């Protein structure tokens, strides 16, 4: 199964000191063969991508447990806005449907309770696989 067909991928980004940080995320395939997902501009992964686009991706479940028989794939990721963000948003909504509204509601409620509301899906990330 192609990574774009997976429900979740484990995206590993890197802190400035090189420490890996793995995060499960939704994923969609883009027409040019790249992968995409949306995130908050205030998220840790967006902040880490601001200093390095080096990432790895691997099939996983919602909790980040990698799929048996899969290996991490080296890739490059970049945060995008504008038309590229709109294209990814459309594909995420098509693939995940009502779950997008549910997760937005949960983001709003939890952010309010915690006193730290982050924008929801205001940027997209495009991932180009190495090779």
Backbone as a printed PyTorch tensor [residue, N CA C, xyz], in Angstrom:
tensor([[[  0.8500,  -1.1830,   0.0000],
         [  0.0000,   0.0000,   0.0000],
         [  0.8940,   1.2430,   0.0000]],

        [[  0.5710,   2.2010,  -0.8170],
         [  1.3240,   3.4540,  -0.8800],
         [  1.0490,   4.2900,   0.3660]],

        [[  2.0190,   5.0950,   0.7600],
         [  1.8310,   5.9540,   1.9340],
         [  0.6240,   6.8690,   1.7700]],

        [[  0.3430,   7.3100,   0.5540],
         [ -0.8000,   8.1980,   0.3300],
         [ -2.1340,   7.4990,   0.5710]],

        [[ -2.1450,   6.1560,   0.5380],
         [ -3.3670,   5.3910,   0.7820],
         [ -3.5910,   5.1100,   2.2630]],

        [[ -2.5870,   5.3510,   3.0700],
         [ -2.6960,   5.1110,   4.5110],
         [ -3.6340,   6.1270,   5.1440]],

        [[ -4.2260,   5.7480,   6.2750],
         [ -5.0530,   6.6960,   7.0220],
         [ -4.1460,   7.6250,   7.8370]],

        [[ -3.0490,   7.0850,   8.3680],
         [ -2.0990,   7.8560,   9.1640],
         [ -0.6770,   7.5460,   8.7280]],

        [[  0.1820,   8.5510,   8.8550],
         [  1.6140,   8.3190,   8.7310],
         [  2.2800,   8.8720,   9.9830]],

        [[  3.4080,   8.2850,  10.3290],
         [  4.2070,   8.7950,  11.4320],
         [  5.2310,   9.7400,  10.8230]],

        [[  5.0670,  11.0130,  11.0970],
         [  5.9770,  12.0380,  10.6010],
         [  6.9960,  12.3080,  11.6970]],

        [[  8.2560,  12.1260,  11.3820],
         [  9.3100,  12.4350,  12.3390],
         [ 10.0340,  13.6880,  11.8850]],

        [[  9.9520,  14.7270,  12.7170],
         [ 10.6590,  15.9820,  12.4820],
         [ 11.8130,  16.0350,  13.4750]],

        [[ 12.6650,  17.0510,  13.3270],
         [ 13.8660,  17.1180,  14.1640],
         [ 14.0130,  18.4740,  14.8200]],

        [[ 14.3090,  18.4330,  16.1210],
         [ 14.5960,  19.6680,  16.8500],
         [ 15.9500,  20.2090,  16.4090]],

        [[ 16.2310,  21.4200,  16.8100],
         [ 17.5100,  22.0460,  16.4410],
         [ 18.7130,  21.2190,  16.8920]],

        [[ 18.5750,  20.5300,  18.0220],
         [ 19.6970,  19.7240,  18.5180],
         [ 19.7440,  18.3300,  17.8850]],

        [[ 18.8290,  18.0690,  16.9390],
         [ 18.8210,  16.7890,  16.2340],
         [ 17.9260,  15.7310,  16.8410]],

        [[ 17.2790,  16.0260,  17.9560],
         [ 16.3830,  15.0720,  18.6040],
         [ 15.1560,  14.8300,  17.7300]],

        [[ 14.8550,  13.5610,  17.4000],
         [ 13.6650,  13.2850,  16.5890],
         [ 12.3800,  13.3930,  17.4060]],

        [[ 11.3240,  13.8880,  16.7680],
         [ 10.0030,  13.9840,  17.3870],
         [  9.0070,  13.3830,  16.3960]],

        [[  8.3920,  12.2720,  16.7810],
         [  7.4650,  11.5690,  15.8900],
         [  6.0200,  11.9270,  16.2320]],

        [[  5.2200,  12.1920,  15.1960],
         [  3.8280,  12.5840,  15.3600],
         [  2.9690,  11.8790,  14.3190]],

        [[  1.9350,  11.1310,  14.7430],
         [  1.0210,  10.5620,  13.7460],
         [  0.1630,  11.6720,  13.1520]],

        [[ -0.0810,  11.5970,  11.8700],
         [ -0.8800,  12.6150,  11.1970],
         [ -1.6510,  11.9920,  10.0420]],

        [[ -2.7670,  12.6210,   9.6840],
         [ -3.4900,  12.2090,   8.4870],
         [ -2.6000,  12.4580,   7.2850]],

        [[ -2.9280,  11.8320,   6.1810],
         [ -2.1330,  12.0450,   4.9700],
         [ -3.0110,  11.9120,   3.7340]],

        [[ -2.7150,  12.7490,   2.7460],
         [ -3.3730,  12.6360,   1.4410],
         [ -2.2970,  12.6250,   0.3670]],

        [[ -2.6170,  11.9670,  -0.7350],
         [ -1.7280,  11.9820,  -1.8860],
         [ -2.0670,  13.1570,  -2.7780]],

        [[ -1.0480,  13.8140,  -3.2800],
         [ -1.2400,  14.9440,  -4.1880],
         [ -0.9580,  14.4890,  -5.6140]],

        [[ -1.5250,  15.1690,  -6.5980],
         [ -1.3960,  14.7330,  -7.9910],
         [  0.0450,  14.5670,  -8.4810]],

        [[  0.9820,  15.3330,  -7.9140],
         [  2.3700,  15.2430,  -8.3640],
         [  3.1680,  14.1400,  -7.6650]],

        [[  2.4940,  13.3040,  -6.8730],
         [  3.1740,  12.1990,  -6.1930],
         [  3.6920,  12.5330,  -4.8080]],

        [[  3.5270,  13.7870,  -4.3740],
         [  3.9230,  14.1570,  -3.0210],
         [  2.7910,  13.8290,  -2.0560]],

        [[  3.0670,  13.9690,  -0.7720],
         [  2.0710,  13.7480,   0.2730],
         [  1.7350,  15.0930,   0.8980]],

        [[  0.5650,  15.1950,   1.5010],
         [  0.1890,  16.4320,   2.1580],
         [ -0.6540,  16.1810,   3.3910]],

        [[ -0.6350,  17.1450,   4.2870],
         [ -1.5260,  17.1530,   5.4520],
         [ -1.6360,  18.5850,   5.9310]],

        [[ -2.6290,  18.8470,   6.7790],
         [ -2.7440,  20.1840,   7.3300],
         [ -2.3410,  20.1550,   8.7880]],

        [[ -2.0060,  21.3150,   9.3120],
         [ -1.6200,  21.4420,  10.7110],
         [ -1.8050,  22.8940,  11.1380]],

        [[ -1.4910,  23.1690,  12.3700],
         [ -1.5490,  24.5320,  12.8860],
         [ -0.1840,  25.1890,  12.7210]],

        [[ -0.1990,  26.4550,  12.3740],
         [  1.0540,  27.1960,  12.2780],
         [  1.7410,  27.2910,  13.6440]],

        [[  0.9930,  27.0640,  14.7140],
         [  1.5530,  27.1020,  16.0620],
         [  1.9710,  25.7410,  16.5950]],

        [[  1.8430,  24.7060,  15.7830],
         [  2.1890,  23.3550,  16.2330],
         [  3.7000,  23.1710,  16.3070]],

        [[  4.1100,  22.2210,  17.1090],
         [  5.5260,  21.9040,  17.2180],
         [  6.1200,  21.4810,  15.8920]],

        [[  5.3690,  20.6720,  15.1390],
         [  5.9380,  20.2020,  13.8610],
         [  6.1430,  21.3530,  12.8880]],

        [[  5.2310,  22.3220,  12.8510],
         [  5.4140,  23.4760,  11.9740],
         [  6.6280,  24.2970,  12.4150]],

        [[  6.8050,  24.4350,  13.7030],
         [  7.9580,  25.1830,  14.2190],
         [  9.2620,  24.4590,  13.8980]],

        [[  9.2800,  23.1410,  14.0430],
         [ 10.4990,  22.3820,  13.7290],
         [ 10.7940,  22.4230,  12.2320]],

        [[  9.7470,  22.3980,  11.4030],
         [  9.9550,  22.4540,   9.9530],
         [ 10.4840,  23.8160,   9.5020]],

        [[ 10.3170,  24.8400,  10.3280],
         [ 10.8170,  26.1670,   9.9800],
         [ 12.3420,  26.1920,   9.9500]],

        [[ 12.9800,  25.2870,  10.6860],
         [ 14.4460,  25.2910,  10.6810],
         [ 15.0560,  24.1290,   9.9060]],

        [[ 14.3120,  23.0590,   9.6680],
         [ 14.8150,  21.9850,   8.8040],
         [ 13.6460,  21.2330,   8.1950]],

        [[ 13.7370,  20.9800,   6.9130],
         [ 12.7050,  20.2200,   6.2130],
         [ 12.9790,  18.7300,   6.2020]],

        [[ 14.0650,  18.3050,   6.8550],
         [ 14.4120,  16.8840,   6.8860],
         [ 13.4090,  16.1470,   7.7770]],

        [[ 12.7720,  15.1250,   7.2220],
         [ 11.8010,  14.3170,   7.9530],
         [ 11.9180,  12.8620,   7.5240]],

        [[ 11.2770,  11.9900,   8.2830],
         [ 11.0170,  10.6310,   7.8280],
         [  9.5200,  10.3930,   7.9600]],

        [[  9.0010,   9.4920,   7.1480],
         [  7.5870,   9.1250,   7.2050],
         [  7.4740,   7.6060,   7.1810]],

        [[  6.4440,   7.0980,   7.8380],
         [  6.2070,   5.6630,   7.8970],
         [  4.7360,   5.4210,   8.1990]],

        [[  4.1740,   4.3720,   7.6410],
         [  2.7770,   4.0160,   7.9180],
         [  2.6140,   3.7130,   9.4060]],

        [[  1.4970,   4.1700,   9.9770],
         [  1.2350,   3.9270,  11.3990],
         [ -0.2620,   3.9480,  11.6640]],

        [[ -0.6050,   3.7240,  12.9390],
         [ -2.0020,   3.8540,  13.3510],
         [ -2.1800,   5.2080,  14.0420]],

        [[ -3.3710,   5.4790,  14.5460],
         [ -3.6860,   6.7730,  15.1450],
         [ -2.8320,   7.0950,  16.3620]],

        [[ -2.2890,   6.0750,  17.0050],
         [ -1.4620,   6.2930,  18.1900],
         [  0.0280,   6.3510,  17.8660]],

        [[  0.3550,   6.2460,  16.5820],
         [  1.7500,   6.3420,  16.1840],
         [  2.5000,   5.0230,  16.1880]],

        [[  1.7800,   3.9210,  16.3750],
         [  2.4360,   2.6010,  16.3250],
         [  2.6510,   2.2490,  14.8610]],

        [[  3.9100,   2.0410,  14.4760],
         [  4.2180,   1.7970,  13.0730],
         [  3.6830,   0.4480,  12.6220]],

        [[  3.3440,   0.4150,  11.3450],
         [  2.7920,  -0.8020,  10.7430],
         [  3.9000,  -1.8310,  10.5630]],

        [[  3.6220,  -3.0480,  10.9740],
         [  4.5830,  -4.1350,  10.8450],
         [  5.0160,  -4.2900,   9.3880]],

        [[  6.3040,  -4.4790,   9.1870],
         [  6.8270,  -4.6900,   7.8450],
         [  7.1260,  -3.4140,   7.0820]],

        [[  6.9300,  -2.2480,   7.7120],
         [  7.2450,  -0.9880,   7.0450],
         [  8.5120,  -0.3980,   7.6370]],

        [[  9.1630,   0.4210,   6.8710],
         [ 10.3890,   1.0900,   7.3100],
         [ 10.2200,   2.5960,   7.1240]],

        [[ 10.9210,   3.3980,   7.9320],
         [ 10.8700,   4.8480,   7.7330],
         [ 11.4720,   5.2120,   6.3800]],

        [[ 10.8900,   6.2170,   5.7460],
         [ 11.3510,   6.7010,   4.4420],
         [ 11.8480,   8.1320,   4.6240]],

        [[ 13.0680,   8.4170,   4.1770],
         [ 13.5920,   9.7780,   4.2320],
         [ 12.7920,  10.6660,   3.2830]],

        [[ 12.5490,  11.8930,   3.7180],
         [ 11.7520,  12.8160,   2.9060],
         [ 12.1250,  14.2510,   3.2530]],

        [[ 11.5560,  15.1720,   2.4990],
         [ 11.7210,  16.6010,   2.7500],
         [ 10.3220,  17.2090,   2.8390]],

        [[ 10.1050,  18.0390,   3.8560],
         [  8.7820,  18.6450,   4.0540],
         [  8.9050,  20.1620,   4.0780]],

        [[  7.8510,  20.8050,   3.6070],
         [  7.8060,  22.2670,   3.6380],
         [  6.3930,  22.7130,   3.9770]],

        [[  6.3140,  23.7790,   4.7500],
         [  5.0330,  24.3750,   5.1410],
         [  4.5870,  25.3010,   4.0170]],

        [[  3.2980,  25.2040,   3.6440],
         [  2.7660,  26.0160,   2.5520],
         [  1.4680,  26.7080,   2.9680]],

        [[  1.1680,  27.7670,   2.2580],
         [ -0.0870,  28.5180,   2.4080],
         [ -0.6600,  28.7390,   1.0170]],

        [[ -1.6780,  29.5450,   0.9070],
         [ -2.2240,  29.9220,  -0.3990],
         [ -2.8400,  28.7600,  -1.1600]],

        [[ -2.6460,  28.7230,  -2.4860],
         [ -3.2820,  27.7050,  -3.3220],
         [ -2.8840,  26.2710,  -2.9560]],

        [[ -1.6200,  26.0770,  -2.5510],
         [ -1.1990,  24.7190,  -2.1570],
         [ -1.9260,  24.2790,  -0.8890]],

        [[ -2.0720,  25.2010,   0.0610],
         [ -2.8230,  24.8950,   1.2830],
         [ -4.2750,  24.5580,   0.9380]],

        [[ -4.8790,  25.3320,   0.0540],
         [ -6.2690,  25.0950,  -0.3370],
         [ -6.4410,  23.7250,  -0.9820]],

        [[ -5.4890,  23.3090,  -1.8140],
         [ -5.5650,  22.0010,  -2.4690],
         [ -5.4780,  20.8750,  -1.4500]],

        [[ -4.5610,  20.9990,  -0.4950],
         [ -4.4230,  19.9700,   0.5450],
         [ -5.6770,  19.9320,   1.4060]],

        [[ -6.2010,  21.0890,   1.7810],
         [ -7.4090,  21.1610,   2.6100],
         [ -8.5790,  20.4490,   1.9280]],

        [[ -8.7510,  20.7060,   0.6310],
         [ -9.8380,  20.0610,  -0.1090],
         [ -9.6890,  18.5330,  -0.0700]],

        [[ -8.4820,  18.0350,  -0.2970],
         [ -8.2510,  16.5870,  -0.3110],
         [ -8.4170,  15.9650,   1.0720]],

        [[ -7.9780,  16.6730,   2.1150],
         [ -8.1550,  16.1610,   3.4850],
         [ -9.6390,  16.0520,   3.8040]],

        [[-10.4000,  17.0710,   3.4540],
         [-11.8490,  17.0420,   3.7260],
         [-12.5400,  15.9260,   2.9400]],

        [[-12.0980,  15.6980,   1.7010],
         [-12.6680,  14.6070,   0.9020],
         [-12.3550,  13.2450,   1.5200]],

        [[-11.1370,  13.0490,   1.9610],
         [-10.7090,  11.7440,   2.4750],
         [-11.2520,  11.4640,   3.8720]],

        [[-11.2500,  12.4780,   4.7540],
         [-11.5930,  12.2490,   6.1630],
         [-12.9880,  12.7060,   6.5530]],

        [[-13.6820,  13.4200,   5.6700],
         [-15.0870,  13.7590,   5.8670],
         [-15.4170,  14.4070,   7.1920]],

        [[-16.4130,  13.8390,   7.8830],
         [-16.9290,  14.4120,   9.1250],
         [-15.8830,  14.4630,  10.2340]],

        [[-14.8650,  13.6240,  10.1490],
         [-13.8260,  13.6430,  11.1820],
         [-13.1140,  14.9910,  11.2340]],

        [[-13.0670,  15.7050,  10.1130],
         [-12.4140,  17.0140,  10.1230],
         [-13.1820,  17.9910,  11.0140]],

        [[-14.5010,  17.9240,  10.9850],
         [-15.3170,  18.8000,  11.8400],
         [-15.1930,  18.3900,  13.3040]],

        [[-15.1580,  17.0900,  13.5500],
         [-15.0230,  16.5840,  14.9300],
         [-13.6980,  17.0280,  15.5310]],

        [[-12.6060,  16.8700,  14.7810],
         [-11.2960,  17.2450,  15.3140],
         [-11.1700,  18.7560,  15.4960]],

        [[-11.8260,  19.5200,  14.6330],
         [-11.8030,  20.9770,  14.8060],
         [-12.5380,  21.3660,  16.0900]],

        [[-13.6750,  20.7370,  16.3410],
         [-14.4270,  21.0010,  17.5700],
         [-13.5940,  20.6250,  18.7960]],

        [[-12.9660,  19.4480,  18.7620],
         [-12.1260,  19.0260,  19.8890],
         [-10.9650,  19.9880,  20.0970]],

        [[-10.3550,  20.4480,  19.0230],
         [ -9.2610,  21.4130,  19.1080],
         [ -9.7330,  22.6950,  19.7980]],

        [[-10.9140,  23.1600,  19.4380],
         [-11.4620,  24.3830,  20.0220],
         [-11.7570,  24.2000,  21.5030]],

        [[-12.4170,  23.0970,  21.8460],
         [-12.7840,  22.8420,  23.2450],
         [-11.5360,  22.6530,  24.1030]],

        [[-10.6290,  21.7820,  23.6830],
         [ -9.4240,  21.5300,  24.4770],
         [ -8.5400,  22.7630,  24.5700]],

        [[ -8.4470,  23.5180,  23.4840],
         [ -7.6600,  24.7430,  23.5140],
         [ -8.2240,  25.7620,  24.4810]],

        [[ -9.5430,  25.8530,  24.5320],
         [-10.1950,  26.7790,  25.4520],
         [ -9.9790,  26.3430,  26.8990]],

        [[-10.1500,  25.0510,  27.1670],
         [ -9.9600,  24.5150,  28.5190],
         [ -8.5240,  24.7380,  28.9830]],

        [[ -7.5730,  24.4930,  28.1030],
         [ -6.1570,  24.6290,  28.4500],
         [ -5.6690,  26.0740,  28.4110]],

        [[ -6.4890,  26.9570,  27.8520],
         [ -6.0990,  28.3580,  27.7460],
         [ -5.0490,  28.6040,  26.6770]],

        [[ -4.9740,  27.6960,  25.7010],
         [ -3.9750,  27.8370,  24.6320],
         [ -4.5880,  27.3660,  23.3220]],

        [[ -5.3690,  28.2430,  22.7030],
         [ -6.0070,  27.8850,  21.4310],
         [ -5.0590,  28.1430,  20.2800]],

        [[ -4.8510,  27.1110,  19.4760],
         [ -4.0290,  27.2260,  18.2790],
         [ -4.9480,  27.2680,  17.0650]],

        [[ -4.5280,  27.9540,  16.0010],
         [ -5.3360,  27.9180,  14.7800],
         [ -5.4440,  26.4780,  14.2930]],

        [[ -6.5480,  26.1430,  13.6770],
         [ -6.7730,  24.7670,  13.2210],
         [ -6.5720,  24.6720,  11.7180]],

        [[ -5.5990,  23.8930,  11.3040],
         [ -5.3990,  23.6280,   9.8820],
         [ -5.1310,  24.8620,   9.0430]],

        [[ -4.4670,  25.8560,   9.6120],
         [ -4.2460,  27.0980,   8.8590],
         [ -3.0430,  27.0390,   7.9180]],

        [[ -2.2560,  25.9680,   8.0110],
         [ -1.1640,  25.7510,   7.0570],
         [ -1.1870,  24.2880,   6.6250]],

        [[ -0.5560,  24.0260,   5.5030],
         [ -0.4200,  22.6460,   5.0260],
         [  1.0670,  22.3220,   4.9500]],

        [[  1.3430,  21.0330,   4.9210],
         [  2.7130,  20.5700,   4.7600],
         [  2.7490,  19.6580,   3.5490]],

        [[  3.7130,  19.8990,   2.6760],
         [  3.9260,  19.0650,   1.4980],
         [  5.1820,  18.2420,   1.7640]],

        [[  5.0770,  16.9270,   1.5830],
         [  6.1910,  16.0180,   1.8470],
         [  6.6030,  15.3610,   0.5290]],

        [[  7.8800,  15.5370,   0.1870],
         [  8.4530,  14.9150,  -0.9990],
         [  9.3540,  13.7760,  -0.5570]],

        [[  9.0550,  12.5730,  -1.0160],
         [  9.8540,  11.4130,  -0.6300],
         [ 11.2120,  11.4660,  -1.3070]],

        [[ 12.2370,  11.0400,  -0.5860],
         [ 13.5960,  11.0180,  -1.1360],
         [ 13.6800,   9.9110,  -2.1780]],

        [[ 14.5670,  10.1040,  -3.1240],
         [ 14.7670,   9.0290,  -4.1000],
         [ 14.3670,   9.4360,  -5.4050]]])
